[in-house]
Amino acid sequence: MKAIGFHQNRPINHPQALQDIDLPTPELRDHDLLVEVKAVSVNPVDTKVRRGGDVPPEGVRILGWDASGIVRATGLLATRFKPGDHVWYAGDITRPGSNSELQAVDERIVGPMPTSLDFAQAASLPLTAITAWELLFDRLRIHAADPVDNNVLLVVGAAGGVGSVLTQLARVLTGATIIGTASRTESRDWVLAHGAHHVINHREPWAPQLAALGFEHVTHVVGLNESATYVPQIAAVLRPEGKFALIDDPTNLDIQPFKGKSISIHWELMFTRAMFTTDTIGRQHALLRRVAELVDRGDLKHTLTQRIDGINAASLIRAHTLVEAGNMIGKVVVAKP
């Protein structure tokens, strides 16, 4: 089968940063599906692993942790899907990714694709939807917050892929007031269009902007980028006994400023359940099914903003370049024409 991968970690402008290669058809584990991949999106994790991730013993790393496609075969114990079903998923970072013609993926982390989206639109959502859902409901447990309380959720970096879904989910499924951060006019407009009630500029002091909106403090903060940089402001605007969750990878995260207010800190990595085959691994199937229902009901919008046709090395190099530029709004998807 055709696939796109790398043999050595290289910058994206290197001629062999990503290469078209031929690989055998994947062998299925008991709970696996064999999926014909129709579209993939590129996330920051793809560029991070390409630059510095391990290369497996077989000598090639296949990236891709967002996909939509068609089930072509099932493992011995797979019962949730049958050949011909349209599915979407983010996959498992410890296994070969979706930048390939065919992919083996555990059905417990796969969901039925929304019927109202095409393959490219659908591929923009799984990784960010899983991350956003787990942040809100598994880590922050915002659904368990006192419903008569004035819950205020601050989303730092709300115009990116995860933020674009998280603000929508929070708007539809919680009663919280949602405040996103954005620094450009176009990103501010995007955040408001995707569920936020208000937007503040993360490049300016936060407390005065929140006060101007009538908020003395917030109850929950989600950090999607530069969390270490923003620790003093996060600690300042969170109320006592508030909650802070993050997804980025700060080299040094000083949590001392949170002690006085007894602020709880939560990490989210959407690959954890698949990496460790946790007892809750099936929740990813369930939440992707629920997200598909929300999409088909019109409560949740896809976040595709740029489509590149042709799943090959040249197309994925273009997509990686866009993501690495650091100013993406929404998601870039590479799809079969």
Secondary structure, 3 states (H helix, E strand, C coil): CEEEEECCCCCCCCCCCCEEEECCCCCCCCCEEEEEEEEEEECHHHHHHHHHCCCCCCCCEECCCCEEEEEEEECCCCCCCCCCCEEEECCCCCCCCCCECEEEEEHHHEEECCCCCCHHHHHCCHHHHHHHHHHHHHHCCHHHCCCCCCCEEEEECCCCHHHHHHHHHHHHHCCCEEEEECCCHHHHHHHHHCCCCEEECCCCCHHHHHHHHCCCCEEEEEECCCHHHHHHHHHHHEEEEEEEEECCCCCCCCCHHHCCCCCEEEECCCCHHHHHCCCCCCHHHHHHHHHHHHHHCCCCCCCEEEEEECCCHHHHHHHHHHHHCCCCCCEEEEECC
